[in-house]
């Protein structure tokens, strides 16, 4: 009986303890979680350059098609394909024998003309002596007048013969000069310093003046060709007329530097400059061609390569910058989460501008000094309370803050 009485007392006490324990667990479950920690960045106002990007093709600074100046059979190639050659180096040789024969013939004709000239000069001298001797005799009627007339005629004929022989000599000398030139042209030489390309014909082929034997290109510096839109051109030209020297892309004075990105994504270590703009806008594409130049020691860059040209086209003097990762897109609209003074998040729709490195210009929707969420944007909602911390991945812009721009 005593044991039964003890159980009756312990039962209600145990139930009370279980109820008390259950209430404590429910209270702990309903406790509010701490606000999420996010990285924030302050909206900065800076003066930043705006860049244009264009597709570019590379060409030799000077390019010459090597063509023979005489026709004949190719007998020798004297250069190594892809090697550096100098102006005047012999690249090919054409069979010289026909041209040597022409030169020998012209030389013989010159000798013959000179011999005939000597004979004519001797005859002319004799004719002068006869005229001088017979003139007083004819006046004295010692000889017939007809004899003096024959002497005068012979003098005139020999004088004309001398002139004809002198002309023949000049013609023979010109023929010799032409023959020497043609004989020299059998050695096909480079017209400039540069890299010689592949040979386009084989030894033994018959070549003529229209045959392109190879191509030589001067590649240091090397040219880049890129097209900008008519609107970009007018914008640049307008800035130049307004005296903004910092965007003087099209003039030699204080030119904007060009940056070349190669096909493998690497930026070429040397900066280039604009040489000139084409004289007209292409009516079919609405673009105008610009030509630039880059130093190319070692001839690393080659004609025919593709790349991208990047250059400053304008300056934004009051740009508001945020990291690109702070911007999210929803249904075609750009949004940024702004943390207010009470640490509550407000999601705003903003108008974004150009990208500058890893930063992004905000055209409207933000004010300088506001805090935006740049780390942990995926775990917050509009109106939510957050625990802001300085963004550990903050990107430092390389451009000066407002008031420091030069």
PyMOL commands that set and color helices and strands:
alter all, ss='L'
color gray80, all
select helices_A, chain A and resi 2-29+97-139+145-185+230-241+245-247+297-299+324-326+377-379
alter helices_A, ss='H'
color red, helices_A
select strands_A, chain A and resi 36-42+44-67+72-77+84-85+90-94+187-189+194-196+206-207+212-229+259-262+273-282+287-294+306-323+327-330+333-339+345-356+359-364+371-375+386-390
alter strands_A, ss='S'
color yellow, strands_A
deselect
rebuild
show_as cartoon
